Amino acid sequence: MNGYAWLAIAIVAEVIGTSTLKASEGFTRLLPSVVTAIGYAIAFYCLSHSMKTVPVGVGYAIWSGVGIVLITAIAWVAFKQRLDLPALAGMGLIISGVLVINLFSKSAVH
């Protein structure tokens, strides 16, 4: 499987794990705690496979950047977190940074 496919799965698993972390209420609720642990285990497993072909700095930048944006979007929808203009601008910069790395940086190529 392509390294970026592994990375995409890692991002989705990490977002699921982080989203259920709040619902685990400090790991006092069983089901959300189990989903959190499984999500993180899958995320790190897939991230480790992506690092076989994706440069570590690029992979981690994409993983963390896309994860931040997705988690913030989920927090906005599911947890009614309010996003002000600076938060939206910051997420726009994160997305821009991920795009610049992928489209223009030679370090994104192994």
Summary of the structure (lengths in Angstrom):
residues: 110
radius of gyration: 15.1
end to end distance: 15.8
largest distance: 45.6
contacts: 311
relative contact order: 0.14
helix: 80%
strand: 0%
